[in-house]
Amino acid sequence: MDIMETIRDQIESNPIILYMKGSPNQPQCGFSARSVQALMACGERFAYVDVLSNAEIRSKLPEYANWPTFPQLWIKGELMGGCDIITEMAESGELETLVKEAAATES
């Protein structure tokens, strides 16, 4: 499978997916750590991909998403953005609403 197809499949198969550096238990950068904290505060499960352990995804996802940095949060197939946007959405309550809706459609 082509890497772009793999990325598309990951995004379409997971209602909430975070492309990050490291894992939720061991984030490898402050931006990923803050993003994970915001997502975990919503209380729903989410998928993640460690871009540090997958060089192909790390190099091609910015092209696929037209978004240059990590982390990247995708909800229901739509790119929400990076750490600053995730943090702002969490502070406004919008993140929890979107995450709960996405999790509910999965069940």
C-alpha positions in Angstrom: 0.0 0.0 0.0 1.2 3.5 -0.9 2.1 5.6 2.1 -0.5 8.2 1.1 -3.2 5.5 1.0 -1.9 4.3 4.5 -2.4 7.8 5.9 -5.8 8.2 4.3 -6.8 4.7 5.7 -5.6 5.7 9.2 -7.6 8.9 9.2 -10.7 7.3 7.8 -10.6 4.3 10.1 -10.1 6.3 13.3 -12.7 8.9 14.4 -10.0 10.6 16.5 -6.4 10.3 15.6 -3.4 12.2 16.8 -0.1 12.2 14.8 2.5 13.0 17.4 6.1 12.7 18.5 6.2 9.7 20.9 3.2 8.1 22.6 0.5 9.4 24.9 2.3 7.8 27.8 5.7 9.1 26.7 5.4 12.2 24.5 8.7 13.2 22.9 8.0 17.0 22.7 6.2 19.6 24.7 3.7 20.3 21.9 2.7 16.6 21.7 2.5 16.5 25.5 0.1 19.4 25.7 -2.0 18.0 22.9 -2.3 14.6 24.6 -3.2 16.3 27.9 -6.0 18.2 26.2 -7.3 15.1 24.4 -7.1 12.9 27.5 -9.1 15.5 29.5 -12.0 14.8 27.1 -12.2 11.3 28.5 -12.5 9.4 25.3 -10.2 6.9 23.6 -8.2 8.1 20.6 -5.7 6.6 18.1 -2.2 7.9 17.7 0.7 7.5 15.4 4.3 8.1 16.6 5.8 10.0 13.6 9.3 9.6 15.1 9.1 5.8 14.6 7.7 6.1 11.1 9.9 8.2 8.9 7.7 7.7 5.8 4.6 9.1 7.6 6.6 11.9 9.2 7.8 13.0 5.7 4.5 12.6 3.8 1.8 13.6 6.3 2.6 17.3 6.0 2.2 17.0 2.2 -1.1 15.0 2.6 -2.5 17.4 5.2 -1.0 20.6 3.8 0.1 21.3 7.4 3.8 21.4 8.1 4.1 20.6 11.8 3.3 17.9 14.4 1.3 17.1 16.3 -1.7 16.9 14.0 -5.2 16.1 15.3 -7.8 14.7 13.0 -11.4 14.2 14.0 -13.9 12.4 11.8 -11.5 12.8 8.8 -11.0 16.5 9.2 -7.7 18.1 10.3 -8.3 20.2 13.4 -4.8 21.6 13.6 -1.7 21.5 15.8 -1.0 22.2 19.5 -2.0 25.8 19.6 -5.4 25.1 18.0 -5.9 22.0 20.1 -5.2 24.0 23.2 -7.5 26.9 22.2 -10.3 24.4 21.4 -9.8 22.7 24.8 -10.0 26.0 26.6 -13.2 27.0 24.8 -14.9 23.6 25.4 -15.1 22.9 21.6 -12.6 20.1 21.7 -14.5 18.1 24.2 -17.8 18.5 22.2 -16.1 17.3 19.0 -14.3 14.4 20.7 -17.5 13.2 22.4 -19.5 13.4 19.2 -16.8 11.5 17.3 -16.6 8.9 20.0 -20.4 8.5 20.1 -20.5 7.9 16.3 -18.0 5.1 16.7 -20.0 3.1 19.3 
